[in-house]
């Protein structure tokens, strides 16, 4: 197993696309009889990923 950890920051549209793709992958792999238990863990990680903050022109943000 890989011990490296990464932080994903994404917007909600990207999050939805990734989750849909993983669900489709799970369905295909189930038909082939492959192990798909890890896909649920990945979906949970994607759901818990920090959301990308939207910034609009003219908004003042302290650095």
mmCIF file of the N, C-alpha and C atoms, coordinates in Angstrom:
data_MODEL
# 
_entry.id   MODEL 
# 
loop_
_atom_site.group_PDB 
_atom_site.id 
_atom_site.type_symbol 
_atom_site.label_atom_id 
_atom_site.label_alt_id 
_atom_site.label_comp_id 
_atom_site.label_asym_id 
_atom_site.label_entity_id 
_atom_site.label_seq_id 
_atom_site.pdbx_PDB_ins_code 
_atom_site.Cartn_x 
_atom_site.Cartn_y 
_atom_site.Cartn_z 
_atom_site.occupancy 
_atom_site.B_iso_or_equiv 
_atom_site.pdbx_formal_charge 
_atom_site.auth_seq_id 
_atom_site.auth_comp_id 
_atom_site.auth_asym_id 
_atom_site.auth_atom_id 
_atom_site.pdbx_PDB_model_num 
ATOM 1   N N  . UNK A 1 1  ? 0.825   -1.184  0.000   1.00 0.00 ? 1  UNK A N  1 
ATOM 2   C CA . UNK A 1 1  ? 0.000   0.000   0.000   1.00 0.00 ? 1  UNK A CA 1 
ATOM 3   C C  . UNK A 1 1  ? 0.870   1.248   0.000   1.00 0.00 ? 1  UNK A C  1 
ATOM 4   N N  . UNK A 1 2  ? 0.381   2.247   -0.633  1.00 0.00 ? 2  UNK A N  1 
ATOM 5   C CA . UNK A 1 2  ? 1.081   3.527   -0.690  1.00 0.00 ? 2  UNK A CA 1 
ATOM 6   C C  . UNK A 1 2  ? 0.855   4.275   0.621   1.00 0.00 ? 2  UNK A C  1 
ATOM 7   N N  . UNK A 1 3  ? 1.906   4.818   1.176   1.00 0.00 ? 3  UNK A N  1 
ATOM 8   C CA . UNK A 1 3  ? 1.786   5.542   2.440   1.00 0.00 ? 3  UNK A CA 1 
ATOM 9   C C  . UNK A 1 3  ? 1.789   7.049   2.235   1.00 0.00 ? 3  UNK A C  1 
ATOM 10  N N  . UNK A 1 4  ? 1.930   7.517   0.998   1.00 0.00 ? 4  UNK A N  1 
ATOM 11  C CA . UNK A 1 4  ? 1.893   8.947   0.736   1.00 0.00 ? 4  UNK A CA 1 
ATOM 12  C C  . UNK A 1 4  ? 0.476   9.451   0.901   1.00 0.00 ? 4  UNK A C  1 
ATOM 13  N N  . UNK A 1 5  ? 0.334   10.671  1.409   1.00 0.00 ? 5  UNK A N  1 
ATOM 14  C CA . UNK A 1 5  ? -0.982  11.274  1.588   1.00 0.00 ? 5  UNK A CA 1 
ATOM 15  C C  . UNK A 1 5  ? -1.037  12.551  0.770   1.00 0.00 ? 5  UNK A C  1 
ATOM 16  N N  . UNK A 1 6  ? -2.173  12.762  0.139   1.00 0.00 ? 6  UNK A N  1 
ATOM 17  C CA . UNK A 1 6  ? -2.377  13.945  -0.677  1.00 0.00 ? 6  UNK A CA 1 
ATOM 18  C C  . UNK A 1 6  ? -3.666  14.626  -0.253  1.00 0.00 ? 6  UNK A C  1 
ATOM 19  N N  . UNK A 1 7  ? -3.739  15.941  -0.424  1.00 0.00 ? 7  UNK A N  1 
ATOM 20  C CA . UNK A 1 7  ? -4.955  16.687  -0.135  1.00 0.00 ? 7  UNK A CA 1 
ATOM 21  C C  . UNK A 1 7  ? -5.545  17.149  -1.457  1.00 0.00 ? 7  UNK A C  1 
ATOM 22  N N  . UNK A 1 8  ? -6.789  16.767  -1.693  1.00 0.00 ? 8  UNK A N  1 
ATOM 23  C CA . UNK A 1 8  ? -7.494  17.187  -2.891  1.00 0.00 ? 8  UNK A CA 1 
ATOM 24  C C  . UNK A 1 8  ? -8.355  18.389  -2.553  1.00 0.00 ? 8  UNK A C  1 
ATOM 25  N N  . UNK A 1 9  ? -8.277  19.425  -3.348  1.00 0.00 ? 9  UNK A N  1 
ATOM 26  C CA . UNK A 1 9  ? -9.156  20.577  -3.196  1.00 0.00 ? 9  UNK A CA 1 
ATOM 27  C C  . UNK A 1 9  ? -9.879  20.726  -4.523  1.00 0.00 ? 9  UNK A C  1 
ATOM 28  N N  . UNK A 1 10 ? -11.221 20.685  -4.476  1.00 0.00 ? 10 UNK A N  1 
ATOM 29  C CA . UNK A 1 10 ? -11.969 20.714  -5.724  1.00 0.00 ? 10 UNK A CA 1 
ATOM 30  C C  . UNK A 1 10 ? -13.287 21.438  -5.541  1.00 0.00 ? 10 UNK A C  1 
ATOM 31  N N  . UNK A 1 11 ? -13.856 21.853  -6.658  1.00 0.00 ? 11 UNK A N  1 
ATOM 32  C CA . UNK A 1 11 ? -15.175 22.465  -6.605  1.00 0.00 ? 11 UNK A CA 1 
ATOM 33  C C  . UNK A 1 11 ? -16.228 21.371  -6.683  1.00 0.00 ? 11 UNK A C  1 
ATOM 34  N N  . UNK A 1 12 ? -17.490 21.743  -6.441  1.00 0.00 ? 12 UNK A N  1 
ATOM 35  C CA . UNK A 1 12 ? -18.554 20.738  -6.370  1.00 0.00 ? 12 UNK A CA 1 
ATOM 36  C C  . UNK A 1 12 ? -18.820 20.066  -7.710  1.00 0.00 ? 12 UNK A C  1 
ATOM 37  N N  . UNK A 1 13 ? -18.655 20.785  -8.823  1.00 0.00 ? 13 UNK A N  1 
ATOM 38  C CA . UNK A 1 13 ? -18.875 20.181  -10.139 1.00 0.00 ? 13 UNK A CA 1 
ATOM 39  C C  . UNK A 1 13 ? -17.860 19.069  -10.399 1.00 0.00 ? 13 UNK A C  1 
ATOM 40  N N  . UNK A 1 14 ? -16.603 19.341  -10.097 1.00 0.00 ? 14 UNK A N  1 
ATOM 41  C CA . UNK A 1 14 ? -15.553 18.340  -10.282 1.00 0.00 ? 14 UNK A CA 1 
ATOM 42  C C  . UNK A 1 14 ? -15.793 17.148  -9.361  1.00 0.00 ? 14 UNK A C  1 
ATOM 43  N N  . UNK A 1 15 ? -16.193 17.420  -8.139  1.00 0.00 ? 15 UNK A N  1 
ATOM 44  C CA . UNK A 1 15 ? -16.481 16.361  -7.185  1.00 0.00 ? 15 UNK A CA 1 
ATOM 45  C C  . UNK A 1 15 ? -17.582 15.445  -7.725  1.00 0.00 ? 15 UNK A C  1 
ATOM 46  N N  . UNK A 1 16 ? -18.634 16.018  -8.270  1.00 0.00 ? 16 UNK A N  1 
ATOM 47  C CA . UNK A 1 16 ? -19.728 15.225  -8.817  1.00 0.00 ? 16 UNK A CA 1 
ATOM 48  C C  . UNK A 1 16 ? -19.292 14.375  -9.994  1.00 0.00 ? 16 UNK A C  1 
ATOM 49  N N  . UNK A 1 17 ? -18.459 14.937  -10.866 1.00 0.00 ? 17 UNK A N  1 
ATOM 50  C CA . UNK A 1 17 ? -17.965 14.180  -12.021 1.00 0.00 ? 17 UNK A CA 1 
ATOM 51  C C  . UNK A 1 17 ? -17.134 12.981  -11.590 1.00 0.00 ? 17 UNK A C  1 
ATOM 52  N N  . UNK A 1 18 ? -16.268 13.190  -10.609 1.00 0.00 ? 18 UNK A N  1 
ATOM 53  C CA . UNK A 1 18 ? -15.407 12.105  -10.148 1.00 0.00 ? 18 UNK A CA 1 
ATOM 54  C C  . UNK A 1 18 ? -16.233 11.006  -9.492  1.00 0.00 ? 18 UNK A C  1 
ATOM 55  N N  . UNK A 1 19 ? -17.213 11.392  -8.682  1.00 0.00 ? 19 UNK A N  1 
ATOM 56  C CA . UNK A 1 19 ? -18.043 10.393  -8.004  1.00 0.00 ? 19 UNK A CA 1 
ATOM 57  C C  . UNK A 1 19 ? -18.850 9.596   -9.025  1.00 0.00 ? 19 UNK A C  1 
ATOM 58  N N  . UNK A 1 20 ? -19.427 10.263  -10.021 1.00 0.00 ? 20 UNK A N  1 
ATOM 59  C CA . UNK A 1 20 ? -20.179 9.546   -11.056 1.00 0.00 ? 20 UNK A CA 1 
ATOM 60  C C  . UNK A 1 20 ? -19.294 8.574   -11.822 1.00 0.00 ? 20 UNK A C  1 
ATOM 61  N N  . UNK A 1 21 ? -18.070 9.004   -12.138 1.00 0.00 ? 21 UNK A N  1 
ATOM 62  C CA . UNK A 1 21 ? -17.147 8.124   -12.848 1.00 0.00 ? 21 UNK A CA 1 
ATOM 63  C C  . UNK A 1 21 ? -16.788 6.907   -11.991 1.00 0.00 ? 21 UNK A C  1 
ATOM 64  N N  . UNK A 1 22 ? -16.583 7.111   -10.697 1.00 0.00 ? 22 UNK A N  1 
ATOM 65  C CA . UNK A 1 22 ? -16.266 5.992   -9.818  1.00 0.00 ? 22 UNK A CA 1 
ATOM 66  C C  . UNK A 1 22 ? -17.442 5.033   -9.683  1.00 0.00 ? 22 UNK A C  1 
ATOM 67  N N  . UNK A 1 23 ? -18.661 5.551   -9.639  1.00 0.00 ? 23 UNK A N  1 
ATOM 68  C CA . UNK A 1 23 ? -19.832 4.680   -9.559  1.00 0.00 ? 23 UNK A CA 1 
ATOM 69  C C  . UNK A 1 23 ? -19.995 3.853   -10.832 1.00 0.00 ? 23 UNK A C  1 
ATOM 70  N N  . UNK A 1 24 ? -19.731 4.473   -11.983 1.00 0.00 ? 24 UNK A N  1 
ATOM 71  C CA . UNK A 1 24 ? -19.782 3.724   -13.241 1.00 0.00 ? 24 UNK A CA 1 
ATOM 72  C C  . UNK A 1 24 ? -18.706 2.650   -13.284 1.00 0.00 ? 24 UNK A C  1 
ATOM 73  N N  . UNK A 1 25 ? -17.506 2.989   -12.817 1.00 0.00 ? 25 UNK A N  1 
ATOM 74  C CA . UNK A 1 25 ? -16.410 2.024   -12.762 1.00 0.00 ? 25 UNK A CA 1 
ATOM 75  C C  . UNK A 1 25 ? -16.775 0.862   -11.848 1.00 0.00 ? 25 UNK A C  1 
ATOM 76  N N  . UNK A 1 26 ? -17.378 1.168   -10.701 1.00 0.00 ? 26 UNK A N  1 
ATOM 77  C CA . UNK A 1 26 ? -17.780 0.113   -9.771  1.00 0.00 ? 26 UNK A CA 1 
ATOM 78  C C  . UNK A 1 26 ? -18.766 -0.854  -10.420 1.00 0.00 ? 26 UNK A C  1 
ATOM 79  N N  . UNK A 1 27 ? -19.764 -0.299  -11.125 1.00 0.00 ? 27 UNK A N  1 
ATOM 80  C CA . UNK A 1 27 ? -20.757 -1.154  -11.777 1.00 0.00 ? 27 UNK A CA 1 
ATOM 81  C C  . UNK A 1 27 ? -20.116 -2.062  -12.828 1.00 0.00 ? 27 UNK A C  1 
ATOM 82  N N  . UNK A 1 28 ? -19.192 -1.505  -13.619 1.00 0.00 ? 28 UNK A N  1 
ATOM 83  C CA . UNK A 1 28 ? -18.515 -2.302  -14.648 1.00 0.00 ? 28 UNK A CA 1 
ATOM 84  C C  . UNK A 1 28 ? -17.667 -3.410  -14.030 1.00 0.00 ? 28 UNK A C  1 
ATOM 85  N N  . UNK A 1 29 ? -16.939 -3.081  -12.975 1.00 0.00 ? 29 UNK A N  1 
ATOM 86  C CA . UNK A 1 29 ? -16.053 -4.058  -12.351 1.00 0.00 ? 29 UNK A CA 1 
ATOM 87  C C  . UNK A 1 29 ? -16.832 -5.130  -11.598 1.00 0.00 ? 29 UNK A C  1 
ATOM 88  N N  . UNK A 1 30 ? -18.013 -4.768  -11.061 1.00 0.00 ? 30 UNK A N  1 
ATOM 89  C CA . UNK A 1 30 ? -18.862 -5.775  -10.415 1.00 0.00 ? 30 UNK A CA 1 
ATOM 90  C C  . UNK A 1 30 ? -19.325 -6.816  -11.420 1.00 0.00 ? 30 UNK A C  1 
ATOM 91  N N  . UNK A 1 31 ? -19.660 -6.372  -12.634 1.00 0.00 ? 31 UNK A N  1 
ATOM 92  C CA . UNK A 1 31 ? -20.089 -7.300  -13.682 1.00 0.00 ? 31 UNK A CA 1 
ATOM 93  C C  . UNK A 1 31 ? -18.960 -8.254  -14.068 1.00 0.00 ? 31 UNK A C  1 
ATOM 94  N N  . UNK A 1 32 ? -17.717 -7.772  -13.975 1.00 0.00 ? 32 UNK A N  1 
ATOM 95  C CA . UNK A 1 32 ? -16.563 -8.590  -14.306 1.00 0.00 ? 32 UNK A CA 1 
ATOM 96  C C  . UNK A 1 32 ? -16.120 -9.462  -13.127 1.00 0.00 ? 32 UNK A C  1 
ATOM 97  N N  . UNK A 1 33 ? -16.743 -9.266  -11.961 1.00 0.00 ? 33 UNK A N  1 
ATOM 98  C CA . UNK A 1 33 ? -16.403 -10.054 -10.785 1.00 0.00 ? 33 UNK A CA 1 
ATOM 99  C C  . UNK A 1 33 ? -15.162 -9.593  -10.057 1.00 0.00 ? 33 UNK A C  1 
ATOM 100 N N  . UNK A 1 34 ? -14.767 -8.353  -10.254 1.00 0.00 ? 34 UNK A N  1 
ATOM 101 C CA . UNK A 1 34 ? -13.556 -7.842  -9.615  1.00 0.00 ? 34 UNK A CA 1 
ATOM 102 C C  . UNK A 1 34 ? -13.874 -7.213  -8.266  1.00 0.00 ? 34 UNK A C  1 
ATOM 103 N N  . UNK A 1 35 ? -12.848 -7.050  -7.435  1.00 0.00 ? 35 UNK A N  1 
ATOM 104 C CA . UNK A 1 35 ? -12.976 -6.430  -6.124  1.00 0.00 ? 35 UNK A CA 1 
ATOM 105 C C  . UNK A 1 35 ? -13.211 -4.928  -6.278  1.00 0.00 ? 35 UNK A C  1 
ATOM 106 N N  . UNK A 1 36 ? -14.281 -4.424  -5.673  1.00 0.00 ? 36 UNK A N  1 
ATOM 107 C CA . UNK A 1 36 ? -14.607 -3.008  -5.796  1.00 0.00 ? 36 UNK A CA 1 
ATOM 108 C C  . UNK A 1 36 ? -14.744 -2.333  -4.428  1.00 0.00 ? 36 UNK A C  1 
ATOM 109 N N  . UNK A 1 37 ? -14.323 -3.003  -3.360  1.00 0.00 ? 37 UNK A N  1 
ATOM 110 C CA . UNK A 1 37 ? -14.457 -2.441  -2.021  1.00 0.00 ? 37 UNK A CA 1 
ATOM 111 C C  . UNK A 1 37 ? -13.717 -1.129  -1.844  1.00 0.00 ? 37 UNK A C  1 
ATOM 112 N N  . UNK A 1 38 ? -12.612 -0.969  -2.532  1.00 0.00 ? 38 UNK A N  1 
ATOM 113 C CA . UNK A 1 38 ? -11.810 0.243   -2.397  1.00 0.00 ? 38 UNK A CA 1 
ATOM 114 C C  . UNK A 1 38 ? -12.504 1.465   -2.981  1.00 0.00 ? 38 UNK A C  1 
ATOM 115 N N  . UNK A 1 39 ? -13.420 1.261   -3.922  1.00 0.00 ? 39 UNK A N  1 
ATOM 116 C CA . UNK A 1 39 ? -14.075 2.401   -4.576  1.00 0.00 ? 39 UNK A CA 1 
ATOM 117 C C  . UNK A 1 39 ? -14.928 3.174   -3.570  1.00 0.00 ? 39 UNK A C  1 
ATOM 118 N N  . UNK A 1 40 ? -15.581 2.483   -2.655  1.00 0.00 ? 40 UNK A N  1 
ATOM 119 C CA . UNK A 1 40 ? -16.366 3.157   -1.622  1.00 0.00 ? 40 UNK A CA 1 
ATOM 120 C C  . UNK A 1 40 ? -15.500 4.048   -0.749  1.00 0.00 ? 40 UNK A C  1 
ATOM 121 N N  . UNK A 1 41 ? -14.295 3.577   -0.415  1.00 0.00 ? 41 UNK A N  1 
ATOM 122 C CA . UNK A 1 41 ? -13.371 4.381   0.390   1.00 0.00 ? 41 UNK A CA 1 
ATOM 123 C C  . UNK A 1 41 ? -12.935 5.635   -0.356  1.00 0.00 ? 41 UNK A C  1 
ATOM 124 N N  . UNK A 1 42 ? -12.698 5.499   -1.650  1.00 0.00 ? 42 UNK A N  1 
ATOM 125 C CA . UNK A 1 42 ? -12.293 6.657   -2.457  1.00 0.00 ? 42 UNK A CA 1 
ATOM 126 C C  . UNK A 1 42 ? -13.429 7.666   -2.545  1.00 0.00 ? 42 UNK A C  1 
ATOM 127 N N  . UNK A 1 43 ? -14.661 7.189   -2.717  1.00 0.00 ? 43 UNK A N  1 
ATOM 128 C CA . UNK A 1 43 ? -15.811 8.097   -2.790  1.00 0.00 ? 43 UNK A CA 1 
ATOM 129 C C  . UNK A 1 43 ? -15.961 8.871   -1.484  1.00 0.00 ? 43 UNK A C  1 
ATOM 130 N N  . UNK A 1 44 ? -15.770 8.206   -0.363  1.00 0.00 ? 44 UNK A N  1 
ATOM 131 C CA . UNK A 1 44 ? -15.852 8.893   0.931   1.00 0.00 ? 44 UNK A CA 1 
ATOM 132 C C  . UNK A 1 44 ? -14.770 9.961   1.030   1.00 0.00 ? 44 UNK A C  1 
ATOM 133 N N  . UNK A 1 45 ? -13.552 9.640   0.576   1.00 0.00 ? 45 UNK A N  1 
ATOM 134 C CA . UNK A 1 45 ? -12.466 10.630  0.595   1.00 0.00 ? 45 UNK A CA 1 
ATOM 135 C C  . UNK A 1 45 ? -12.804 11.833  -0.283  1.00 0.00 ? 45 UNK A C  1 
ATOM 136 N N  . UNK A 1 46 ? -13.400 11.576  -1.445  1.00 0.00 ? 46 UNK A N  1 
ATOM 137 C CA . UNK A 1 46 ? -13.769 12.667  -2.352  1.00 0.00 ? 46 UNK A CA 1 
ATOM 138 C C  . UNK A 1 46 ? -14.842 13.539  -1.704  1.00 0.00 ? 46 UNK A C  1 
ATOM 139 N N  . UNK A 1 47 ? -15.818 12.919  -1.035  1.00 0.00 ? 47 UNK A N  1 
ATOM 140 C CA . UNK A 1 47 ? -16.887 13.674  -0.380  1.00 0.00 ? 47 UNK A CA 1 
ATOM 141 C C  . UNK A 1 47 ? -16.350 14.532  0.764   1.00 0.00 ? 47 UNK A C  1 
ATOM 142 N N  . UNK A 1 48 ? -15.295 14.078  1.418   1.00 0.00 ? 48 UNK A N  1 
ATOM 143 C CA . UNK A 1 48 ? -14.727 14.808  2.551   1.00 0.00 ? 48 UNK A CA 1 
ATOM 144 C C  . UNK A 1 48 ? -13.634 15.794  2.139   1.00 0.00 ? 48 UNK A C  1 
ATOM 145 N N  . UNK A 1 49 ? -13.343 15.886  0.860   1.00 0.00 ? 49 UNK A N  1 
ATOM 146 C CA . UNK A 1 49 ? -12.292 16.798  0.399   1.00 0.00 ? 49 UNK A CA 1 
ATOM 147 C C  . UNK A 1 49 ? -12.702 18.246  0.650   1.00 0.00 ? 49 UNK A C  1 
ATOM 148 N N  . UNK A 1 50 ? -11.748 19.102  1.014   1.00 0.00 ? 50 UNK A N  1 
ATOM 149 C CA . UNK A 1 50 ? -12.077 20.524  1.212   1.00 0.00 ? 50 UNK A CA 1 
ATOM 150 C C  . UNK A 1 50 ? -12.597 21.137  -0.086  1.00 0.00 ? 50 UNK A C  1 
ATOM 151 N N  . UNK A 1 51 ? -13.542 22.033  0.045   1.00 0.00 ? 51 UNK A N  1 
ATOM 152 C CA . UNK A 1 51 ? -14.126 22.687  -1.131  1.00 0.00 ? 51 UNK A CA 1 
ATOM 153 C C  . UNK A 1 51 ? -13.261 23.859  -1.566  1.00 0.00 ? 51 UNK A C  1 
ATOM 154 N N  . UNK A 1 52 ? -13.152 24.015  -2.847  1.00 0.00 ? 52 UNK A N  1 
ATOM 155 C CA . UNK A 1 52 ? -12.418 25.134  -3.417  1.00 0.00 ? 52 UNK A CA 1 
ATOM 156 C C  . UNK A 1 52 ? -13.256 26.388  -3.211  1.00 0.00 ? 52 UNK A C  1 
ATOM 157 N N  . UNK A 1 53 ? -12.656 27.434  -2.675  1.00 0.00 ? 53 UNK A N  1 
ATOM 158 C CA . UNK A 1 53 ? -13.374 28.676  -2.423  1.00 0.00 ? 53 UNK A CA 1 
ATOM 159 C C  . UNK A 1 53 ? -13.422 29.501  -3.705  1.00 0.00 ? 53 UNK A C  1 
ATOM 160 N N  . UNK A 1 54 ? -14.628 29.950  -4.033  1.00 0.00 ? 54 UNK A N  1 
ATOM 161 C CA . UNK A 1 54 ? -14.772 30.783  -5.220  1.00 0.00 ? 54 UNK A CA 1 
ATOM 162 C C  . UNK A 1 54 ? -14.344 32.201  -4.889  1.00 0.00 ? 54 UNK A C  1 
ATOM 163 N N  . UNK A 1 55 ? -13.661 32.812  -5.819  1.00 0.00 ? 55 UNK A N  1 
ATOM 164 C CA . UNK A 1 55 ? -13.244 34.206  -5.649  1.00 0.00 ? 55 UNK A CA 1 
ATOM 165 C C  . UNK A 1 55 ? -13.771 35.001  -6.829  1.00 0.00 ? 55 UNK A C  1 
ATOM 166 N N  . UNK A 1 56 ? -14.312 36.134  -6.523  1.00 0.00 ? 56 UNK A N  1 
ATOM 167 C CA . UNK A 1 56 ? -14.858 37.002  -7.551  1.00 0.00 ? 56 UNK A CA 1 
ATOM 168 C C  . UNK A 1 56 ? -13.985 38.237  -7.683  1.00 0.00 ? 56 UNK A C  1 
ATOM 169 N N  . UNK A 1 57 ? -13.950 38.809  -8.861  1.00 0.00 ? 57 UNK A N  1 
ATOM 170 C CA . UNK A 1 57 ? -13.199 40.033  -9.066  1.00 0.00 ? 57 UNK A CA 1 
ATOM 171 C C  . UNK A 1 57 ? -13.728 41.098  -8.133  1.00 0.00 ? 57 UNK A C  1 
ATOM 172 N N  . UNK A 1 58 ? -12.836 41.806  -7.490  1.00 0.00 ? 58 UNK A N  1 
ATOM 173 C CA . UNK A 1 58 ? -13.234 42.864  -6.584  1.00 0.00 ? 58 UNK A CA 1 
ATOM 174 C C  . UNK A 1 58 ? -13.317 42.428  -5.138  1.00 0.00 ? 58 UNK A C  1 
ATOM 175 N N  . UNK A 1 59 ? -13.295 41.139  -4.867  1.00 0.00 ? 59 UNK A N  1 
ATOM 176 C CA . UNK A 1 59 ? -13.311 40.673  -3.493  1.00 0.00 ? 59 UNK A CA 1 
ATOM 177 C C  . UNK A 1 59 ? -11.941 40.931  -2.875  1.00 0.00 ? 59 UNK A C  1 
ATOM 178 N N  . UNK A 1 60 ? -11.947 41.412  -1.663  1.00 0.00 ? 60 UNK A N  1 
ATOM 179 C CA . UNK A 1 60 ? -10.691 41.660  -0.964  1.00 0.00 ? 60 UNK A CA 1 
ATOM 180 C C  . UNK A 1 60 ? -10.413 40.492  -0.042  1.00 0.00 ? 60 UNK A C  1 
ATOM 181 N N  . UNK A 1 61 ? -9.255  39.919  -0.184  1.00 0.00 ? 61 UNK A N  1 
ATOM 182 C CA . UNK A 1 61 ? -8.853  38.806  0.670   1.00 0.00 ? 61 UNK A CA 1 
ATOM 183 C C  . UNK A 1 61 ? -7.502  39.134  1.275   1.00 0.00 ? 61 UNK A C  1 
ATOM 184 N N  . UNK A 1 62 ? -7.413  38.948  2.595   1.00 0.00 ? 62 UNK A N  1 
ATOM 185 C CA . UNK A 1 62 ? -6.133  39.180  3.252   1.00 0.00 ? 62 UNK A CA 1 
ATOM 186 C C  . UNK A 1 62 ? -5.226  38.000  2.962   1.00 0.00 ? 62 UNK A C  1 
ATOM 187 N N  . UNK A 1 63 ? -3.954  38.289  2.848   1.00 0.00 ? 63 UNK A N  1 
ATOM 188 C CA . UNK A 1 63 ? -2.975  37.227  2.620   1.00 0.00 ? 63 UNK A CA 1 
ATOM 189 C C  . UNK A 1 63 ? -2.218  36.962  3.861   1.00 0.00 ? 63 UNK A C  1 
# 
